[in-house]
Amino acid sequence: MVQVVSSKTVTSKAAQNFLRGRGSREGVVVTNAREIIIYVSDEFSRLTGYSRHEIIGRNCRFLQGSDTDPEAVSEIRQAIRERRECRVGLLNYRKDGSQFWNLLSITPIRNRRGQVTSFAGALMMMALVPTPFTDSQLFASSFPLTETETPIDAEILSEHFFFPRKRVTAKLLAVIPRTDFVAETILPTSKGPFRLRAYRDRHIPGYEPVALISGHVEGMKDVILRVHDQCVTSEVFGSLKCDCKDQLDYSMEFIRDQGAGLVIYLQQEGRGIGLANKIAAYRMQELGYDTVDANRVLGLPDDSRDYHAVKDILDELNIQSVRLLTNNPRKIDRLTSLGACVSSRIPIVLPTNEFSAGYLSAKAARMGHILETRTMVVTEHSHGSRECGSLL
Ligand SMILES: Nc1nc2c(ncn2[C@@H]2O[C@H](COP(=O)(O)OP(=O)(O)OP(=O)(O)O)[C@@H](O)[C@H]2O)c(=O)[nH]1
């Protein structure tokens, strides 16, 4: 629930009721009858990147930009003129210039005599769609849906929200957080103590992401992050066929040595296909297929991992931006598509062995991984100031 303001500015019962009814992940603003913002929730600030004092006293138009559809804006204007409720899906801009799809609900607040005294707006953020976009892409997700993502049928959504263009056929991905924090403990490890935070996915029974944290990361920007997907074969059985365990060990040590950072560990064995399928894929690799074709001959996707939980956990920890420990540029794309701010990439440079060399070069050749194995030294590839969403 949104905390109900005790502020003198939002005193009407109707406005208070509106605020009480909102989910905690919705950003809320209240304007006076002349559409000047008099209240802004913390979540609204967080979602848009503007601080409260940058918002109060302004008109909500500051979220619009060059790609905001004028048809959507005119629907809002008309609803306000007619003093009626409206729900609109439109492209908005955060303070850093990045775009997001906003499901905006505006409700006029009336006094006892029925006069409109203020307007309350609730903002809900959706996944980014590619820009510049074509009509047919407009509502298409920028990345394929996997079974772990939340599909929302655009037809259904468009029954509730006015969208500027009606040719809505593709599915929409709504970024509705679904990863709940469960508990935190201190975990002594061979690499030193870490805070271990457990989460639970609301939709997938048994899917329990964890965050292994060193130092203070909450509310910080440029936090070192390793997004690590489960690899039982190397991490438990010591398989030499891949570099997963080495990368996990390296990341924990790197984060410890840097003083702060986190590993988000996800149960997505075998790039999302599961352990048994991965073992079947290994069998295919013994027959001569590389890591990509082995999946394909089994009718399995190359990579069906989902990073929804990463965005939710970063939001839950109020982490503003991350420096990602990875050699996989697509991981950066996928995280930024979900709205996470990746400010730079830190390569992980590790030696190969006779069993992993083929796998690693296949990943570089077929999956776009950056393969640097000449030296053990890790240097940060900075991409300059926060250019979220346009790193590579
Ligand atoms: N399907 C399949 N999965 C594999 C294979 N080898 C390792 N994995 C899985 O690959 C996942 C790790 O992905 P990688 O492609 O190694 O690396 P990445 O996470 O994409 O990129 P980095 O951030 O650079 O590590 C883990 O879930 C492993 O279980 C394989 O041969 N086939």
PDBQT file of the ligand as one rigid body, heavy atoms in Angstrom, charges set to zero:
ROOT
HETATM    1  N1  LIG A 401      22.379 -25.853 -22.466  1.00  0.00    +0.000 N 
HETATM    2  C1  LIG A 401      23.609 -25.781 -21.997  1.00  0.00    +0.000 A 
HETATM    3  N2  LIG A 401      23.830 -25.034 -20.908  1.00  0.00    +0.000 NA
HETATM    4  C2  LIG A 401      25.081 -24.942 -20.438  1.00  0.00    +0.000 A 
HETATM    5  C3  LIG A 401      26.176 -25.605 -21.036  1.00  0.00    +0.000 A 
HETATM    6  N3  LIG A 401      27.277 -25.311 -20.323  1.00  0.00    +0.000 NA
HETATM    7  C4  LIG A 401      26.903 -24.502 -19.311  1.00  0.00    +0.000 A 
HETATM    8  N4  LIG A 401      25.579 -24.265 -19.385  1.00  0.00    +0.000 N 
HETATM    9  C5  LIG A 401      24.728 -23.397 -18.567  1.00  0.00    +0.000 C 
HETATM   10  O1  LIG A 401      25.005 -22.082 -18.973  1.00  0.00    +0.000 OA
HETATM   11  C6  LIG A 401      24.619 -21.195 -17.946  1.00  0.00    +0.000 C 
HETATM   12  C7  LIG A 401      25.674 -20.111 -17.861  1.00  0.00    +0.000 C 
HETATM   13  O2  LIG A 401      25.668 -19.443 -19.067  1.00  0.00    +0.000 OA
HETATM   14  P1  LIG A 401      26.934 -19.086 -19.888  1.00  0.00    +0.000 P 
HETATM   15  O3  LIG A 401      26.539 -19.098 -21.335  1.00  0.00    +0.000 OA
HETATM   16  O4  LIG A 401      28.113 -19.952 -19.475  1.00  0.00    +0.000 OA
HETATM   17  O5  LIG A 401      27.336 -17.663 -19.479  1.00  0.00    +0.000 OA
HETATM   18  P2  LIG A 401      26.435 -16.367 -19.389  1.00  0.00    +0.000 P 
HETATM   19  O6  LIG A 401      25.776 -16.406 -18.047  1.00  0.00    +0.000 OA
HETATM   20  O7  LIG A 401      25.516 -16.274 -20.570  1.00  0.00    +0.000 OA
HETATM   21  O8  LIG A 401      27.495 -15.233 -19.535  1.00  0.00    +0.000 OA
HETATM   22  P3  LIG A 401      28.569 -14.743 -18.486  1.00  0.00    +0.000 P 
HETATM   23  O9  LIG A 401      27.881 -13.684 -17.691  1.00  0.00    +0.000 OA
HETATM   24  O10 LIG A 401      29.692 -14.244 -19.285  1.00  0.00    +0.000 OA
HETATM   25  O11 LIG A 401      28.912 -15.943 -17.640  1.00  0.00    +0.000 OA
HETATM   26  C8  LIG A 401      24.420 -22.026 -16.710  1.00  0.00    +0.000 C 
HETATM   27  O12 LIG A 401      23.002 -22.111 -16.473  1.00  0.00    +0.000 OA
HETATM   28  C9  LIG A 401      24.963 -23.393 -17.094  1.00  0.00    +0.000 C 
HETATM   29  O13 LIG A 401      24.247 -24.452 -16.479  1.00  0.00    +0.000 OA
HETATM   30  C10 LIG A 401      25.905 -26.372 -22.200  1.00  0.00    +0.000 A 
HETATM   31  O14 LIG A 401      26.785 -26.938 -22.833  1.00  0.00    +0.000 OA
HETATM   32  N5  LIG A 401      24.616 -26.441 -22.631  1.00  0.00    +0.000 N 
ENDROOT
TORSDOF 0
